[in-house]
């Protein structure tokens, strides 16, 4: 049986709000996907052309997250199928 998130994402495929739905679905299951500790230092921010931008809240974690990129991408693909093909990291802007 398909998850509700995958069904919702498929309903919005090829619409202007598709990427927003992918991000929203990932946000809803973020701590389960990446673990509680990692969920406290990063979050899905935006999606463009199947690349998920992950906002890093704590700069000290940036190197660790980059090192975990292959594992993180694997988990995201398992959760979202072919909706996420790559990830990039962006430090949270302060100001």
C-alpha positions as CSV (number, residue, x, y, z in Angstrom):
1,X,0.0,0.0,0.0
2,X,1.3,3.5,-0.9
3,X,1.8,6.1,1.8
4,X,-0.5,9.0,2.0
5,X,2.5,11.3,1.3
6,X,3.3,9.5,-2.0
7,X,-0.3,9.7,-3.1
8,X,-0.5,13.4,-2.3
9,X,2.8,14.1,-4.1
10,X,1.5,12.2,-7.2
11,X,-1.7,14.2,-7.2
12,X,0.3,17.4,-7.5
13,X,2.8,16.2,-10.1
14,X,3.2,18.6,-13.0
15,X,1.5,21.4,-11.1
16,X,3.1,24.6,-9.9
17,X,2.8,23.5,-6.3
18,X,4.3,20.1,-6.7
19,X,7.7,20.9,-5.2
20,X,6.0,22.6,-2.2
21,X,4.1,19.4,-1.6
22,X,7.2,17.3,-1.7
23,X,8.8,19.5,0.9
24,X,5.7,19.5,3.1
25,X,5.5,15.7,3.0
26,X,9.2,15.4,3.9
27,X,8.8,18.0,6.7
28,X,6.0,15.9,8.2
29,X,8.2,12.8,8.5
30,X,11.6,14.5,8.8
31,X,12.5,13.2,12.3
32,X,11.6,9.7,11.3
33,X,13.7,10.0,8.2
34,X,16.8,11.5,9.6
35,X,16.5,10.8,13.4
36,X,15.7,13.2,16.2
37,X,19.2,14.6,16.7
38,X,19.7,15.5,13.1
39,X,16.2,16.9,12.8
40,X,17.1,19.4,15.5
41,X,19.9,20.8,13.3
42,X,18.5,20.7,9.8
43,X,15.2,20.7,7.9
44,X,13.9,20.5,4.3
45,X,13.7,24.0,3.0
46,X,12.9,24.0,-0.8
47,X,12.8,21.8,-3.8
48,X,13.8,22.7,-7.4
49,X,14.3,20.3,-10.3
50,X,14.3,17.3,-8.0
51,X,17.0,18.8,-5.8
52,X,16.1,19.2,-2.2
53,X,17.7,22.1,-0.3
54,X,18.3,21.3,3.3
55,X,18.6,24.2,5.7
56,X,21.3,23.7,8.3
57,X,20.5,25.4,11.5
58,X,23.8,24.8,13.3
59,X,27.0,25.6,11.2
60,X,28.9,23.1,13.3
61,X,26.9,20.3,11.6
62,X,27.5,21.3,8.0
63,X,30.6,19.1,7.6
64,X,28.9,16.1,9.3
65,X,25.8,16.5,7.1
66,X,28.0,16.6,3.9
67,X,29.7,13.4,5.0
68,X,26.3,11.8,5.5
69,X,24.9,13.0,2.2
70,X,24.9,9.5,0.5
71,X,23.0,7.9,3.4
72,X,20.6,10.9,3.7
73,X,19.9,10.8,-0.1
74,X,19.2,7.1,0.1
75,X,16.7,7.6,2.9
76,X,15.0,10.4,1.1
77,X,14.7,8.4,-2.1
78,X,13.2,5.5,-0.1
79,X,10.6,7.9,1.3
80,X,9.9,10.0,-1.7
81,X,10.8,7.8,-4.6
82,X,12.2,9.6,-7.6
83,X,11.0,12.9,-6.4
84,X,14.4,13.7,-4.8
85,X,17.4,13.0,-7.0
86,X,20.0,15.2,-5.2
87,X,20.4,17.3,-2.1
88,X,22.3,20.5,-1.2
89,X,22.9,22.2,2.1
90,X,22.3,25.9,2.9
91,X,23.2,27.5,6.2
92,X,20.3,29.3,7.9
93,X,20.5,33.0,7.3
94,X,20.6,35.1,10.4
95,X,19.6,38.6,10.5
